[in-house]
Amino acid sequence: MTFVLDDIDRRIVAATQAGLPLVPRPYDAVADEIGVTPAEVMRRIERMLEAGVIRRIGVVPNHYALGLTANGMSVWDVDDVEAERLGQTVGALDFVSHCYLRPRRLPVWPYNLFAMVHGVSRDEVAEKAAAIAALLGAASRGHDILYSSRILKKTGLRIAA
Protein backbone atom coordinates (compact mmCIF):
# COMPACT_ATOMS: atom_id res chain seq x y z
CA MET A 1 0.00 0.00 0.00
CA THR A 2 1.31 3.44 -0.93
CA PHE A 3 1.37 6.07 1.78
CA VAL A 4 0.47 9.55 0.57
CA LEU A 5 1.33 12.62 2.64
CA ASP A 6 -1.54 15.06 2.83
CA ASP A 7 -1.12 18.77 3.57
CA ILE A 8 -1.20 18.31 7.37
CA ASP A 9 1.36 15.47 7.23
CA ARG A 10 3.66 17.66 5.12
CA ARG A 11 3.32 20.54 7.57
CA ILE A 12 4.18 18.20 10.47
CA VAL A 13 7.25 16.92 8.64
CA ALA A 14 8.33 20.44 7.70
CA ALA A 15 7.86 21.63 11.30
CA THR A 16 9.89 18.76 12.78
CA GLN A 17 12.51 17.80 10.19
CA ALA A 18 15.16 20.07 11.70
CA GLY A 19 14.31 18.80 15.19
CA LEU A 20 11.52 19.01 17.70
CA PRO A 21 11.16 22.28 19.59
CA LEU A 22 13.19 22.30 22.82
CA VAL A 23 10.23 22.94 25.08
CA PRO A 24 8.54 20.79 27.75
CA ARG A 25 5.69 19.82 25.38
CA PRO A 26 7.16 19.76 21.85
CA TYR A 27 4.13 18.19 20.15
CA ASP A 28 1.93 20.92 21.58
CA ALA A 29 4.26 23.52 20.06
CA VAL A 30 4.14 21.78 16.67
CA ALA A 31 0.34 21.59 16.90
CA ASP A 32 0.14 25.32 17.66
CA GLU A 33 2.44 26.10 14.73
CA ILE A 34 0.42 24.18 12.16
CA GLY A 35 -3.07 24.67 13.57
CA VAL A 36 -4.13 21.20 14.75
CA THR A 37 -4.42 19.50 18.15
CA PRO A 38 -1.44 17.85 19.86
CA ALA A 39 -3.36 14.53 19.73
CA GLU A 40 -3.62 14.91 15.93
CA VAL A 41 0.10 15.59 15.61
CA MET A 42 0.95 12.52 17.70
CA ARG A 43 -1.58 10.32 15.85
CA ARG A 44 -0.19 11.33 12.48
CA ILE A 45 3.44 10.92 13.54
CA GLU A 46 2.62 7.43 14.84
CA ARG A 47 0.95 6.61 11.51
CA MET A 48 3.99 7.86 9.57
CA LEU A 49 6.31 5.82 11.83
CA GLU A 50 4.23 2.67 11.23
CA ALA A 51 4.27 3.27 7.46
CA GLY A 52 8.03 3.89 7.44
CA VAL A 53 7.66 7.46 6.20
CA ILE A 54 9.43 8.51 9.42
CA ARG A 55 12.09 5.95 10.39
CA ARG A 56 12.63 7.01 13.97
CA ILE A 57 12.49 9.81 16.48
CA GLY A 58 15.60 10.20 18.56
CA VAL A 59 18.07 12.54 20.16
CA VAL A 60 21.04 13.60 18.03
CA PRO A 61 23.57 15.17 20.38
CA ASN A 62 26.25 17.56 19.18
CA HIS A 63 29.26 15.56 20.35
CA TYR A 64 31.63 18.47 19.84
CA ALA A 65 29.54 20.75 22.06
CA LEU A 66 29.69 18.02 24.72
CA GLY A 67 33.50 18.01 24.55
CA LEU A 68 33.71 14.72 22.64
CA THR A 69 36.04 15.95 19.92
CA ALA A 70 37.74 12.65 19.10
CA ASN A 71 35.53 10.54 16.87
CA GLY A 72 36.39 7.16 15.45
CA MET A 73 34.50 4.77 13.25
CA SER A 74 35.64 1.40 14.49
CA VAL A 75 35.46 -1.19 11.72
CA TRP A 76 35.38 -4.92 12.35
CA ASP A 77 35.81 -8.11 10.36
CA VAL A 78 33.31 -10.59 11.77
CA ASP A 79 31.70 -13.70 10.34
CA ASP A 80 28.77 -12.69 8.13
CA VAL A 81 26.59 -15.37 9.75
CA GLU A 82 27.13 -13.77 13.19
CA ALA A 83 27.34 -10.13 12.07
CA GLU A 84 23.75 -9.11 12.83
CA ARG A 85 23.79 -10.63 16.33
CA LEU A 86 27.21 -9.15 17.09
CA GLY A 87 26.12 -5.78 15.71
CA GLN A 88 23.14 -5.72 18.06
CA THR A 89 25.45 -6.46 20.98
CA VAL A 90 27.95 -3.77 20.00
CA GLY A 91 25.21 -1.27 19.15
CA ALA A 92 23.75 -1.67 22.66
CA LEU A 93 26.96 -0.36 24.27
CA ASP A 94 26.37 3.04 25.85
CA PHE A 95 29.43 4.55 24.17
CA VAL A 96 28.49 3.47 20.61
CA SER A 97 26.39 6.16 18.93
CA HIS A 98 25.50 4.07 15.91
CA CYS A 99 26.33 0.64 14.57
CA TYR A 100 25.58 -0.92 11.22
CA LEU A 101 26.54 -3.58 8.70
CA ARG A 102 28.15 -2.84 5.33
CA PRO A 103 29.37 -5.13 2.56
CA ARG A 104 33.04 -6.03 2.38
CA ARG A 105 35.12 -4.87 -0.58
CA LEU A 106 37.67 -7.67 -0.81
CA PRO A 107 40.58 -7.87 -1.10
CA VAL A 108 41.09 -4.27 0.00
CA TRP A 109 38.35 -3.84 2.63
CA PRO A 110 37.58 -6.87 4.86
CA TYR A 111 35.34 -5.05 7.35
CA ASN A 112 31.59 -5.57 7.58
CA LEU A 113 30.61 -4.23 11.03
CA PHE A 114 30.90 -0.49 11.78
CA ALA A 115 30.52 1.16 15.20
CA MET A 116 30.94 4.91 15.82
CA VAL A 117 32.71 5.82 19.05
CA HIS A 118 33.23 9.30 20.52
CA GLY A 119 35.64 10.46 23.20
CA VAL A 120 37.49 13.45 24.58
CA SER A 121 40.73 12.09 23.10
CA ARG A 122 41.91 9.50 20.60
CA ASP A 123 43.22 7.50 23.56
CA GLU A 124 39.69 7.33 24.97
CA VAL A 125 38.31 6.23 21.59
CA ALA A 126 41.02 3.54 21.40
CA GLU A 127 40.11 2.35 24.92
CA LYS A 128 36.47 2.05 23.89
CA ALA A 129 37.46 0.16 20.73
CA ALA A 130 39.52 -2.16 22.94
CA ALA A 131 36.38 -2.80 25.01
CA ILE A 132 34.53 -3.74 21.81
CA ALA A 133 37.41 -6.03 20.85
CA ALA A 134 37.22 -7.72 24.26
CA LEU A 135 33.45 -8.13 23.88
CA LEU A 136 33.79 -9.63 20.40
CA GLY A 137 36.73 -11.84 21.39
CA ALA A 138 37.55 -14.48 18.80
CA ALA A 139 34.56 -13.38 16.70
CA SER A 140 36.66 -10.41 15.53
CA ARG A 141 39.18 -11.41 12.89
CA GLY A 142 40.53 -7.87 12.65
CA HIS A 143 39.63 -4.24 13.14
CA ASP A 144 40.75 -0.66 12.65
CA ILE A 145 39.67 2.82 13.72
CA LEU A 146 39.04 5.57 11.19
CA TYR A 147 39.32 8.91 12.98
CA SER A 148 37.35 11.95 11.85
CA SER A 149 39.52 14.67 10.35
CA ARG A 150 36.82 17.31 9.86
CA ILE A 151 33.20 18.04 10.66
CA LEU A 152 30.67 17.64 7.86
CA LYS A 153 27.20 19.09 8.06
CA LYS A 154 24.82 16.19 8.58
CA THR A 155 21.21 16.55 7.52
CA GLY A 156 18.66 14.15 6.21
CA LEU A 157 16.24 14.58 3.38
CA ARG A 158 14.22 17.78 3.67
CA ILE A 159 10.83 18.50 2.16
CA ALA A 160 9.20 21.87 1.63
CA ALA A 161 5.90 22.51 3.39
N, C-alpha and C positions, 0 to 999 in steps of 0.2 A: 504494500500500500504506500502511495506517495503522500508525503506530508507537505502541505502547502502552508506557508506563513501568511496569515492575514495581516491587516494593517496594525492591529494591536500587538500581535506577536513581533512584528518588525520593530515597533516602537519599544517594546520591552528589550529586545536584543540590542537595539541602538543605545538605549539608556544604561545597559549593563555591560556592554562588550569591553569597555575600558576599565571595568571594575565596579563592584557595588559601592554605593555611597558609604563613607565611614561614619555612620551614625548608629545609634542603638537599634533602630528599626529600619534597616535598609530597604526592605520590600515596601514599607509604607511610603518611604521617600520616592521610590520608583513609581508607585501607584499615584502619588500626588503629581509627579512630573508628567505622567502620560494621561491622567484623567480617568483612572479605573480604581477599583477597590484593591487593597492589599491581598485579599483572598483570591481575586481574579489574577493578579500577578503571580502568586504562588501556584495556583492551579495551572496556569499556562506554562510556567517554567517547568513544573513537574511533567506536563504533557510533552514538552519539547525534550526533556531529559529521557523520557521513556521511548520517544521516537528516534533518539540519537541526533537530533538537531543540535542540542547542547550536549557535549560529551560529559562535562563535569563542572561542578562549582567547587572551587578550592581557593585557599590562600596562596598567593605568590609573593613570598617575601623578597625584599631587595637585600640580597646577601651582603652587598658592599656597604649599605647603610648600617647593617648590623655588625660591621667590622670583619666579616668573613671575606677577605680579599684574595685568598688563595683558593682557587677552584680547579679541581681535577676530575676529568672523566676517566674513571678506572675502567679498563677494558679487560675482559676475561675470556679465556679459551676453555669452555666447558663442553661436555658431551651434549650433543643436540637433543638426545632423548631426555636428559635431565635438566636442560636449560630452563624450561618454564618453571619447574618446581624450585630450582636454585634461584632464579630471578625473583620469585615471590619471597623467598627467604631473605635475600639481600635487600630487596626493595622495602621490606618491613623494618629495616634498621633505622633508628631515629636520626642518624647522620647522613642518610642517603636521600637526596631530594627527589631524584627520579631514577628509574631503572627500567631498561627495556632490552629486547632482543633485536639483533640485526644480523643479516646474512654475512657469512665469511666471504673474503675475497682472496682465496688461495691462489698462489702460494705466498702472496705478500702480506695478507691480513688474516690471521687465524682466529681473531676474536669474534665472539657472537653474543656476549653478555656485557652490557654497558651500565655503569652505575656512577652517577654524579655525586661527588663529595666536595664539601666546602669546609674551609678552615681559616684560622687567622694567619697561618703560615703554611708553606709547603711541607714542613716537617709534620704539622698536624694532619694534613691531607694524607701524607705517607703513612702515618700511624693508623689512620682510619682504613686505608687500603690494606694495611697489614692485618687489621681485625677482620676484614672481609676475607683475606687469604686464609686466615686461621679458621674462619667459619666454613669456607668451601673445602679446606683440606685437600685431599687427593683428587677431589672433583675438578680442581683447577689445574689445568695442564700448562698454564702460563698466563701472565698478565702484564699490563703496563699502565702508566698514568699519563694522560695527555693534559698538561696544564694550560689553562686559559692564558692568552697573551694580550687580549684586549676585550673590551665590553662591546657587545653588539646589541642593538636595540631589538628586543624580542616582543613581537606582537603577533596575534593570531589574525585570522581572516576578519575583516571588518565589513559590515554592510551599512548602507546609508538608510536613514529612516524613511 
